[in-house]
Amino acid sequence: MIALLHLGRIHDETPALMSFLAQGGIASELVPLPTLGAGGAIHWGRFDRVSVRDCRDSHRHPDFLPRIKALAERLGALGVPLANPLPVIVAGHAKSDYLPQLEREGVALIPSRWLPRGWRGSLAGLLDACGWREAVLKPSIGARSWHTYRVRREGQGLAITAADGTTPRDAGDGDGWLARLAQDGEVCVQRFLPAISRAGEFSAVFLGGRFSHAVEKSVAAVGWIAHEGFGGRNRLREASASERHWACAVEERLRRRFGVLPYARIDGIRDEGGELLLLECELVIPRLFLSEGEAFGRYAEVLVGPTTTRMAW
């Protein structure tokens, strides 16, 4: 029996995954992530494994990590493993943890600056100091382009655009707007890469430490975010040898730190010269494009793991 933890909203593919598991004789159950101090009514010992991948919107729950840590301690006492090792959940939850580490190890990131919680200063001055005309701002902890903005120089002023194309109501004072954005946590500032509009994002999915499939995430005609929620499209594509080499090199560095991961999604955007730069690694609650990659069987194998009675799919 596999427990699929959630916070009220699951991945669109999860019902199909549960059906797939059932066909192989593996039961699964959607279980709400317990609040701190709760969860005593759930008999966790009846599960063979617990997965956190369906805890969507975790960025909206400031107590997500304490709740996971408390549950991990309870599961550890029962000998029930998390499909996602706790160190991966903790490190992968915030971009400011694993991305700078990868950069120090030689991975080429999209040029980035990290603003600490409570940062105050000149937004225009920040762009000037970086030498960027355009940048993307987003929280270190976030998903689905939550609080993600494009900032660009327009004469002596700044234009700020949200992921949905609207202008924030309080964007008139750019410095105050950014200060308010940084009140809740670290902010990542990345150079905007124009290639996103024509080439989209490249996403490589790894399952059980092996390359599984790749997806091209396009941008809507008038947009700048490669996400279906903002008019983009996801298309399975055959990765080139150089793309696979790039993705595998990033995965190898993740493996050195965390061991073999049950799953990972590695996202990149091309620079002006056509080279892939790392945007982010989705290690905790990613969409894995299982339908596009016809990968339900491969994912089921790593989700079930070695301690659960396994069926041949």
Sequence and secondary structure as in RCSB ss.txt:
>XXXX:A:sequence
MIALLHLGRIHDETPALMSFLAQGGIASELVPLPTLGAGGAIHWGRFDRVSVRDCRDSHRHPDFLPRIKALAERL
GALGVPLANPLPVIVAGHAKSDYLPQLEREGVALIPSRWLPRGWRGSLAGLLDACGWREAVLKPSIGARSWHTYR
VRREGQGLAITAADGTTPRDAGDGDGWLARLAQDGEVCVQRFLPAISRAGEFSAVFLGGRFSHAVEKSVAAVGWI
AHEGFGGRNRLREASASERHWACAVEERLRRRFGVLPYARIDGIRDEGGELLLLECELVIPRLFLSEGEAFGRYA
EVLVGPTTTRMAW
>XXXX:A:secstr
 EEEEESS   TTHHHHHHHHHHTT  EEEEE   TT  TTS GGG SEEEEEE TTGGG TTHHHHHHHHHHHH
HHHT  BSS HHHHHHHT HHHHHHHHHHTT  B  EEEE TT  S HHHHHHHHT SEEEEEESS  TTTT EE
EEEETTEEEEEETTS   TTTTSHHHHHHHHTTSS EEEEE  TTHHHH EEEEEEETTEEEEEEEE   TT   
  GGGT  EEEE   HHHHHHHHHHHHHHHHHH S SEEEEEEEE TTS EEEEEEE SS    TTTTT HHHHH
HHHH TTS     
